[in-house]
Amino acid sequence: MNKETKTAILLGASGLVGGFLLDMLLDSGMYDEVNIFVRKPLDKTHPRLKQHIVDFDNPATFKHLVKGDALFCCLGTTIKKAGSQAAFRKVDYEYPVRFAELAKANSVHQYLIITAIGSKASSSIFYNRTKGECEDAIRNTGIESVSIFRPSLLLGKRDEFRLGEKLSEYLMRGFSFLMLGAAKKYRPVEAWQVAKTMMIVSEQSQSGVSIYESDRIQSF
């Protein structure tokens, strides 16, 4: 790869954070090319945008395309939307880890991923356990720079209506000022702030594993 150019890889470009991040990556001029991997094409064109329509369950067909300087993973779903725990795990564990392995094999040196507050492999809660296991697996790939973003409740307009999240949003907005000290990390955070923080962190290109929770994300 030409060292004078930089390429970003984005997963989850059609999602809440991913949508903001895609626009930021394209508008910043920081990356000469932005490659997104999607199941179906997005209604978006840009001179620096390259869309790869792929079958996420068949990595042999796209492994040679996972090349660049930084991979941003904004993949995520809910158990309700996925339909089962197995389907949820495929999106929130298998796909992110698979792309991390391909990125490592293709010498991508930065991997930035959104998980969730409370992610822990030893958690008794399936959602948090899956996210934590995903974090651990990505750490173990040996990618030079791994940045993990653990937002609390994400604020922003979604394509689909989620009643539970809307109720939580109203409550969290009203009482977030009471969340002080260690509780700050549970404050809700705007989706665009998460995307912006991912952009800033990618510019720093630090080595090792770094974790950013809601309070740290908001500080950016």
C-alpha angles and dihedrals in degrees: 000000000000106000091213092066131063128210128198125202118206129192120188097027092156094057132091099267094026092058092054091044093051091055091047094049092050096044098043097067087216091118124048091204134023116199117195125190113211140160092229130015120271119232091244135106131189133155091244097042122100118181121205113196104205145164102241090204092060106058093166088074096056108021091105090058097058094094130127145086102281134019117206114198116197096157116139144133140171128255089241093053094041092050099226143025090255092054091046092051091052092059099036100038115012099046098044091047093045091053090047090055092049091046091053091048090051095047098250101162101196130057120178119183139177115223122152144267110277095029108161131150091219095051118126088217111090095217095051092041093053091049091048093049089050091053092050093048092051091048089053094056089078096233107168097235124027121178118187120196116200109185122181116221109349116227121208144088113293128197090234126050115242110190095192093051092046092053091047090048093056092048095044093048090052097048104029091102087067092058102096136159113359090000091066090088089067094059113115115255133206114251092229089056091056090050092048092049091051089054093050093047092049089057090056092056093198122179127238129028121316128183125206120190126187096276092051092044091053091049089066 
